[in-house]
């Protein structure tokens, strides 16, 4: 068994430069605890960033005014 390093980008594992695996190779991905926590926090902050910058809108008054 050999180990290869890589990074997940857009739900795809990108291996280091020059690593070639044959088609149909069965692989196992192991994630370290610190990397998992860091990636989870980064994804949560990135996902909520646009939501925080929006201004709150007040609903229009019912009845259309006077």
MODELLER restraints for C-alpha pairs under 7 A, 6 or more apart:
rsr = mdl.restraints
at = mdl.atoms
rsr.add(forms.Gaussian(group=physical.xy_distance, feature=features.Distance(at['CA:5:A'], at['CA:15:A']), mean=6.02, stdev=0.5))
rsr.add(forms.Gaussian(group=physical.xy_distance, feature=features.Distance(at['CA:5:A'], at['CA:16:A']), mean=6.18, stdev=0.5))
rsr.add(forms.Gaussian(group=physical.xy_distance, feature=features.Distance(at['CA:6:A'], at['CA:13:A']), mean=6.25, stdev=0.5))
rsr.add(forms.Gaussian(group=physical.xy_distance, feature=features.Distance(at['CA:6:A'], at['CA:14:A']), mean=5.25, stdev=0.5))
rsr.add(forms.Gaussian(group=physical.xy_distance, feature=features.Distance(at['CA:6:A'], at['CA:15:A']), mean=4.03, stdev=0.5))
rsr.add(forms.Gaussian(group=physical.xy_distance, feature=features.Distance(at['CA:6:A'], at['CA:16:A']), mean=5.52, stdev=0.5))
rsr.add(forms.Gaussian(group=physical.xy_distance, feature=features.Distance(at['CA:7:A'], at['CA:13:A']), mean=5.59, stdev=0.5))
rsr.add(forms.Gaussian(group=physical.xy_distance, feature=features.Distance(at['CA:7:A'], at['CA:14:A']), mean=5.25, stdev=0.5))
rsr.add(forms.Gaussian(group=physical.xy_distance, feature=features.Distance(at['CA:7:A'], at['CA:15:A']), mean=6.54, stdev=0.5))
rsr.add(forms.Gaussian(group=physical.xy_distance, feature=features.Distance(at['CA:8:A'], at['CA:14:A']), mean=5.91, stdev=0.5))
